[in-house]
Amino acid sequence: MPEKRQCVQTTKGERVKKFKIWQQHPEWTPTQAAEKLGVKKGTLMGWRKELLDPKLTVIRKPSSDS
């Protein structure tokens, strides 16, 4: 029987920290970054959409809701 999937909550501070690590390693593909940071690729891509400006250059300060 397959293992039950777990939902892992990550604070916005942790998201920003992990995302900054990814930015410091531009040679990492999204798959490699997810593996090295210990998150799923889809989660990482969602963080990118949430945290970066439209030009994918600056990490925005996360809003305080959630």
C-alpha positions, -999 to 999 in steps of 0.1 A, spaced: 0 0 0 14 34 -9 26 58 18 3 85 29 14 120 16 24 145 42 16 182 42 46 202 54 40 238 65 70 262 57 71 296 72 75 326 49 109 333 65 121 297 56 108 301 21 127 333 16 159 317 31 157 287 8 148 308 -22 179 330 -16 200 299 -15 186 289 -49 194 324 -63 230 320 -51 233 288 -73 220 299 -107 235 267 -122 209 246 -104 179 235 -124 145 237 -106 147 199 -101 182 201 -86 172 231 -64 142 213 -50 163 182 -43 190 202 -25 166 223 -6 144 194 5 111 206 -11 90 194 -41 96 210 -74 60 222 -77 63 238 -43 95 256 -52 80 269 -85 50 282 -65 74 301 -41 91 316 -71 58 329 -84 49 342 -49 83 358 -39 98 372 -71 88 403 -90 75 398 -126 111 402 -140 123 374 -117 150 396 -102 140 408 -67 127 388 -38 96 407 -26 89 410 11 62 384 18 28 398 30 19 391 66 -13 372 58 -6 335 64 
